[in-house]
Amino acid sequence: MNEEKNNKLPTIVEDVTKIKKIDQDNYETHISKYEEGIKIFLQKMALPNEGIFQNIEERISVFQNAPSVINKINTEQKEQSLYISKFLAAVGSGLFDAALNYLWDETIIELRKRVAQYDLQYFFSNAVGAERAKKLNLKVEEDLKKISEDELIHGAHQIDLISYMGFKHLDYVRHMRNHASAAHPNSNEITGLQLISWLETCIREVISLPISDISVQIKRILTNIKENELDENDANKLIKIYLELDQIMVDNLVSGFYGIYIDKDTKKITKNNIKLLLLDLWPRVSIDKKRKIGVRYGQFIGNQDKDEAETTREFLDLVNGQEFIPDSLRSAEIETILENLIRAHRGINNFYNEDPFVRELYRAVGNDGNVPEQIQKDYVLTIVDCFLTNSNGVAWSVDPIYKEMISLFNDKEAFIAVTSFKKRSIASKLQFSLCVTKYQDLLQTLESKVTKEPIRELISDLLKVKNYNALDRLSDIDNKIKNVKTILSK
């Protein structure tokens, strides 16, 4: 038996040596033989056999760089990364468009896993809103498949599972996946270095990224309020975490509290815990977020959702937030249209699906552009987001309507529009040339409409910017915006 093993040993050593030889010297030979065999088969089937495979040099470029990138994934994750294997198999076959598709599949699967480890109710409240979460009955991990990949990425960023730069880079990879991968017919060329760069982005920003300390703290709060009865001492310990949160996270946390509070399945003990924590959180919540909750109350009244209306009013009464309940249900109507419009804009076939919502919005606002103050900011940012396009093309049937609504902006709305790049999802769009062109078009339209000189001067400065992709990081522009805010507030 031992003699048999010893006899096999040289063969094993020779095989390993051959593998190393292939890795180091013979990529081109083995890839060429494989490709030649496939081409012969296609030819026999009377199918096209040219213009299918990426050239061998580009494939070798990926294989030479892949080990240092893939080794950033720990061993346990590697064993589960089926689509990374498919990615490399597609690279070896010269099918780069398919490889990009597999890479994106792996990223989405991993992102869903990370979200599932968090508090799903909190995630759904921030990713799609309480009303849509209720309509789709979003409750468990399996329900993550019901929301779009765009909603998944935006939602993960909102709850700080991925950073802003991570979101921005993933947004670009998503764009390329939609327009250069095998997901849709296209004629775009992908290079080996591009594939490696995108692989590194997805691994660094999602697959191997540790959950941030703030996200861990938020999860701890949400777990505690659902599983334990809190007393004042417990509440005081959790409240200290609020001081570590930035404005976005504060607003997201109150959205989570609100979504949990109005859920009909929420236990009384959890509602009592939220009551203990909410009073200290509310003063730090932005006015925009407070108004949104007020608008939600109006929407529930308008839709005759009695239970949700009652619990929303109860929530607002807890913090003396009655002032944020709109005087008119018109705000709720417009808010619903805005939600439908942005979802259509970010979805598939947006050129066709946006049309009815844009026209409905124009009718609701009127030809004088009169928008209730409660939803003024949402209205402007939604119009700007859609007007900048999805970076792939202009929705020509509704573009004139967007321009008309923009031309009706008052000075306050114009200021929100020209500084809309402060919103991260809009800033991310400014890495694409078409979106930059549309943003410049917006600036030029508003330059002749605004009445206040400080806003006109700001617009003039923005039109001179060379790199709009870095607009949100230009300190001189940021200082000018602060100065204009100060002037306008007097």
ZIWO-V224659 format. One record per pair of residues at least 12 apart in sequence whose C-alpha atoms are under 10 Angstrom apart, sorted by the first residue. I is the first residue (numbers start at 1). J is the second residue. Records with the same first field share a line. If there is no record, write none. Layout:
# ZIWO-V224659
I: J + J
This chain:
# ZIWO-V224659
23: 63 + 64
24: 64
27: 56 + 57 + 59 + 60 + 63 + 64 + 92
28: 56 + 57 + 59 + 60
29: 56
30: 92
31: 56 + 59 + 60 + 92 + 93 + 94
32: 55 + 56 + 93
34: 92 + 93
35: 49 + 53 + 56 + 92 + 93 + 94
36: 49
38: 93
39: 52 + 53
52: 93 + 94 + 95 + 96
53: 90 + 91 + 92 + 93 + 94 + 95 + 96 + 97
54: 91 + 92 + 93 + 94 + 95 + 96 + 97 + 189 + 190 + 191 + 192
55: 93 + 94 + 95 + 191 + 192
56: 91 + 92 + 93 + 94 + 192
57: 191 + 192
58: 91 + 92 + 94 + 96 + 190 + 191 + 192 + 193 + 194 + 195
59: 88 + 90 + 91 + 92 + 93 + 94 + 95 + 96 + 191 + 192 + 193 + 195
60: 91 + 92 + 94 + 192
61: 191 + 192 + 193 + 195 + 196
62: 88 + 91 + 92 + 191 + 192 + 193 + 194 + 195 + 196 + 197 + 199
63: 88 + 91 + 92 + 192 + 196
64: 196
65: 192 + 193 + 196 + 197
66: 88 + 195 + 196 + 197 + 199 + 200
68: 200
69: 196 + 197 + 199 + 200 + 201 + 203 + 204
70: 84 + 196 + 199 + 200 + 203 + 204 + 208
71: 203 + 208
72: 200 + 203 + 204 + 207 + 208 + 209
73: 203 + 204 + 207 + 208 + 209
74: 207 + 208
77: 110 + 207 + 208
78: 207
80: 106 + 110
81: 103 + 106 + 107 + 109 + 110 + 207
82: 102 + 103 + 105 + 106
83: 99 + 101 + 102 + 103 + 104 + 105 + 106 + 107 + 109
84: 99 + 102 + 103 + 104 + 105 + 106 + 107 + 199
85: 99 + 102 + 103 + 106
86: 98 + 99 + 100 + 101 + 102 + 103 + 106
87: 99 + 100 + 101 + 102 + 103 + 104 + 105 + 106 + 195 + 199
88: 100 + 102 + 103
89: 102
90: 102
91: 192 + 195
94: 192
95: 181 + 182 + 190
96: 180 + 181 + 182 + 189 + 190 + 191 + 192 + 194 + 195
97: 176 + 177 + 179 + 180 + 181 + 182 + 183 + 184 + 185 + 186 + 187 + 188 + 189 + 190 + 195
98: 177 + 180 + 181 + 182 + 183
99: 177 + 181 + 182 + 195 + 199
100: 173 + 174 + 176 + 177 + 178 + 180 + 181 + 182 + 183 + 190 + 194 + 195 + 196 + 198 + 199
101: 174 + 176 + 177 + 178 + 180 + 181 + 182 + 183 + 184
102: 177 + 181 + 182 + 183
103: 173 + 177 + 195 + 198 + 199 + 202 + 203
104: 170 + 173 + 174 + 176 + 177 + 178 + 181 + 198 + 199 + 202
105: 177
106: 202 + 203 + 206 + 207
107: 170 + 199 + 201 + 202 + 203 + 205 + 206 + 207
108: 145 + 149 + 152 + 153 + 202 + 206 + 207
109: 145 + 207
110: 202 + 203 + 206 + 207 + 208
111: 149 + 152 + 153 + 156 + 161 + 162 + 202 + 205 + 206 + 207
112: 141 + 142 + 144 + 145 + 149 + 152 + 153 + 156
113: 141 + 144 + 207
114: 156 + 161 + 206 + 207 + 209 + 210 + 211
115: 141 + 144 + 152 + 155 + 156 + 159 + 161
116: 140 + 141 + 142 + 143 + 144
117: 141 + 219
118: 159 + 161 + 211 + 215 + 216 + 218 + 219 + 220 + 222 + 223
119: 140 + 218 + 219 + 220 + 222 + 223 + 256
120: 138 + 139 + 140 + 141 + 143 + 144 + 256
121: 133 + 138 + 139 + 140 + 222 + 256 + 257 + 259 + 260 + 263
122: 155 + 159 + 218 + 219 + 222 + 252 + 253 + 254 + 255 + 256 + 257 + 258 + 259 + 260
123: 144 + 152 + 155 + 156 + 158 + 159 + 252 + 253 + 255 + 256 + 259
124: 138 + 139 + 140 + 143 + 144 + 147 + 151 + 152 + 155 + 156 + 255 + 256 + 259
125: 138 + 155 + 252 + 253 + 254 + 255 + 256 + 257 + 258 + 259 + 260
126: 151 + 154 + 155 + 156 + 157 + 158 + 159 + 251 + 252 + 253 + 254 + 255 + 256 + 259
127: 147 + 150 + 151 + 152 + 153 + 154 + 155 + 156 + 157 + 158 + 159 + 252
128: 147 + 148 + 151 + 152 + 154 + 155 + 339 + 343
129: 155 + 255 + 256 + 259 + 296 + 339
130: 255 + 256 + 258 + 259 + 260 + 262 + 263 + 296
131: 259 + 296 + 299 + 300 + 308 + 336
132: 147 + 339 + 340
133: 146 + 147 + 259
134: 259 + 263
148: 343 + 346 + 347 + 348
149: 174 + 346 + 347
150: 171 + 174 + 343 + 346 + 347
151: 343 + 346 + 347
153: 166 + 167 + 168 + 170 + 171 + 174
154: 167 + 168 + 171 + 424 + 425
157: 424 + 425
158: 248 + 249 + 251 + 252
159: 214 + 215 + 218 + 248 + 249 + 250 + 251 + 252 + 253 + 256
160: 211 + 212 + 213 + 214 + 215 + 216 + 218 + 248 + 249 + 252
161: 205 + 206 + 209 + 210 + 211 + 212 + 214 + 215 + 216
162: 205 + 206 + 209 + 210 + 211 + 212 + 215
163: 205 + 206 + 209 + 212
164: 424 + 425 + 428
165: 205 + 424 + 428
166: 201 + 202 + 204 + 205 + 206 + 209
167: 205 + 206 + 424 + 425 + 428
168: 424 + 425 + 427 + 428 + 429 + 431
169: 198 + 201 + 202 + 205 + 428
170: 198 + 201 + 202 + 205 + 206 + 428
171: 425 + 428 + 429
172: 198 + 428 + 429 + 431 + 432
173: 195 + 197 + 198 + 199 + 201 + 202
174: 198
175: 390 + 391 + 392 + 432
176: 188 + 190 + 198
178: 348 + 392
179: 392
214: 241 + 242 + 244 + 245 + 246 + 249
215: 245 + 249
217: 238 + 241 + 242 + 244 + 245
218: 238 + 241 + 242 + 245 + 249 + 250 + 252 + 253 + 256
220: 238
221: 235 + 237 + 238 + 239 + 241 + 253 + 277
222: 253 + 256 + 257 + 260 + 270 + 273 + 274
223: 270
224: 238 + 270 + 273
225: 257 + 269 + 270 + 271 + 272 + 273 + 274 + 276 + 277
226: 260 + 266 + 267 + 268 + 269 + 270 + 271 + 273 + 274
227: 267 + 269 + 270 + 273
228: 269 + 270 + 273
229: 269 + 270 + 272 + 273
230: 269 + 270 + 272 + 273 + 274 + 276 + 277
231: 272 + 273 + 276
232: 273 + 276 + 277
234: 273 + 276 + 277
235: 273 + 274 + 275 + 276 + 277 + 278 + 280
236: 276 + 277 + 280
238: 277
239: 276 + 277 + 278 + 279 + 280 + 281
240: 280
242: 277 + 280 + 281 + 284
243: 281 + 284
245: 284
246: 284
247: 284 + 285 + 286
248: 285 + 286 + 289
249: 285
250: 281 + 282 + 284 + 285 + 286 + 289
251: 281 + 282 + 284 + 285 + 286 + 287 + 288 + 289 + 290
252: 285 + 289
253: 278 + 281 + 285
254: 274 + 277 + 278 + 281 + 282 + 284 + 285 + 289 + 290 + 293
255: 285 + 289 + 290 + 292 + 293
257: 270 + 271 + 273 + 274 + 275 + 277 + 278 + 315
258: 271 + 274 + 278 + 293 + 311 + 312 + 315 + 316
259: 312
260: 274
261: 273 + 274 + 275 + 308 + 311 + 312 + 314 + 315
262: 307 + 308 + 309 + 310 + 311 + 312 + 313 + 314 + 315
263: 307 + 308 + 311
264: 307 + 308 + 311
271: 315
274: 315
275: 315 + 318 + 319
278: 315 + 318 + 319
279: 318 + 319 + 320
280: 319
281: 319
282: 318 + 319 + 320 + 321
283: 319
287: 324 + 374
288: 324 + 374 + 375 + 376 + 377 + 378
289: 324 + 374
290: 316 + 321 + 322 + 323 + 324 + 325 + 374
291: 321 + 322 + 323 + 324 + 325 + 326 + 373 + 374 + 375
292: 324 + 325 + 326 + 331 + 332 + 335 + 374 + 375 + 378
293: 312 + 313 + 315 + 316 + 321 + 324 + 325 + 326
294: 312 + 313 + 316 + 321 + 322 + 323 + 324 + 325 + 326 + 327 + 331 + 332 + 374
295: 324 + 325 + 326 + 327 + 328 + 329 + 330 + 331 + 332 + 333 + 334 + 335 + 336 + 374 + 375
296: 308 + 309 + 312 + 313 + 325 + 326 + 329 + 331 + 332 + 335 + 336
297: 309 + 310 + 311 + 312 + 313 + 315 + 316 + 324 + 325 + 326 + 329 + 332
298: 312 + 313 + 325 + 326 + 327 + 328 + 329 + 330 + 331 + 332 + 333 + 335
299: 329 + 330 + 331 + 332 + 333 + 334 + 335 + 336
300: 312 + 329 + 332
301: 329 + 332
302: 329 + 330 + 332 + 333
303: 332 + 333
313: 325
324: 374
325: 374
326: 372 + 373 + 374 + 375
327: 372 + 374
328: 372
330: 364 + 365 + 371 + 372
331: 364 + 365 + 371 + 372 + 373 + 374 + 375 + 376
332: 372 + 374 + 375
333: 361 + 364
334: 360 + 361 + 362 + 363 + 364 + 365 + 371 + 372 + 375 + 378 + 379
335: 361 + 374 + 375 + 376 + 378 + 379
336: 357 + 361
337: 356 + 357 + 358 + 359 + 360 + 361 + 364 + 379
338: 357 + 358 + 360 + 361 + 375 + 378 + 379 + 380 + 381 + 382 + 383
339: 357 + 378 + 379 + 382
340: 353 + 354 + 356 + 357 + 358
341: 353 + 354 + 355 + 356 + 357 + 358 + 360 + 361 + 382 + 383 + 386
342: 354 + 357 + 358 + 381 + 382 + 383 + 385 + 386
344: 356 + 357 + 386
345: 357 + 382 + 385 + 386 + 387 + 389 + 390 + 395
346: 385 + 386 + 389 + 390
347: 390
350: 386 + 389 + 390 + 394 + 395
351: 389 + 390 + 393 + 394 + 395 + 396 + 397 + 398
352: 395 + 396 + 397 + 398
353: 395
354: 386 + 395 + 397 + 398
355: 395 + 396 + 397 + 398 + 399 + 401
356: 398
357: 398
358: 383 + 386 + 398 + 399 + 401 + 402 + 405
359: 398 + 401 + 402
361: 379 + 383 + 401 + 405
362: 401 + 402 + 404 + 405
365: 379 + 405
366: 405
367: 404 + 405 + 408
368: 405 + 408 + 409
369: 404 + 405 + 406 + 407 + 408 + 409 + 410
370: 408 + 409 + 410
371: 409 + 410 + 413
376: 412 + 413 + 416
377: 412 + 413 + 416 + 417 + 420
378: 416
379: 413 + 417
380: 405 + 406 + 409 + 412 + 413 + 414 + 415 + 416 + 417 + 418 + 420
381: 413 + 416 + 417 + 418 + 419 + 420 + 421 + 423 + 426
382: 417 + 420 + 426
383: 401 + 402 + 403 + 405 + 406 + 417
384: 402 + 403 + 406 + 416 + 417 + 418 + 420 + 421 + 426 + 438 + 439 + 442
385: 417 + 420 + 421 + 423 + 425 + 426 + 427 + 429 + 435 + 439
386: 398 + 399 + 402 + 426 + 435
387: 399 + 400 + 401 + 402 + 403 + 406 + 435 + 438 + 439 + 441 + 442
388: 402 + 426 + 429 + 430 + 432 + 434 + 435 + 436 + 437 + 438 + 439 + 440 + 441 + 442
389: 429 + 434 + 435 + 436 + 438 + 439
390: 429 + 432 + 434 + 435
391: 429 + 430 + 431 + 432 + 433 + 434 + 435 + 436 + 438
392: 432 + 433 + 434 + 435
393: 434 + 435
394: 434 + 435 + 438
402: 442
403: 441 + 442 + 445 + 446
404: 445
406: 442 + 443 + 445 + 446 + 449
407: 442 + 445 + 446 + 447 + 448 + 449 + 450
408: 446 + 449 + 450
409: 446 + 449 + 450
410: 446 + 449 + 450 + 451
411: 446 + 449 + 450 + 451 + 452 + 455 + 456 + 488
412: 450 + 452 + 455 + 488
413: 450
414: 442 + 443 + 445 + 446 + 447 + 449 + 450 + 455 + 456 + 459
415: 446 + 450 + 454 + 455 + 456 + 458 + 459 + 481 + 484 + 485 + 488
417: 439 + 442 + 443 + 446
418: 439 + 440 + 442 + 443 + 446 + 447 + 455 + 458 + 459 + 462 + 481
419: 458 + 459 + 462 + 471 + 472 + 477 + 478 + 481
420: 439 + 472
421: 439 + 468 + 469 + 470 + 471 + 472
422: 471 + 472 + 473 + 478
423: 472
424: 472
426: 439
427: 468 + 469 + 470 + 471 + 472 + 473
428: 468 + 469 + 470 + 472
429: 468 + 469
430: 467 + 468 + 469 + 470 + 471 + 472
431: 467 + 468 + 469 + 470 + 471
432: 468 + 469
433: 468 + 469
435: 468
436: 467 + 468 + 469
439: 462 + 463 + 468
440: 459 + 462 + 463 + 464 + 465 + 468
441: 463
442: 459
443: 456 + 458 + 459 + 460 + 462 + 463
444: 456 + 459 + 460 + 463
446: 459
447: 459 + 460 + 463
452: 484 + 487 + 488
453: 484
454: 480 + 481 + 483 + 484 + 485 + 487 + 488
455: 480 + 481 + 484 + 485 + 487 + 488
457: 480 + 484
458: 477 + 480 + 481 + 483 + 484
461: 476 + 477 + 480
462: 477
465: 477
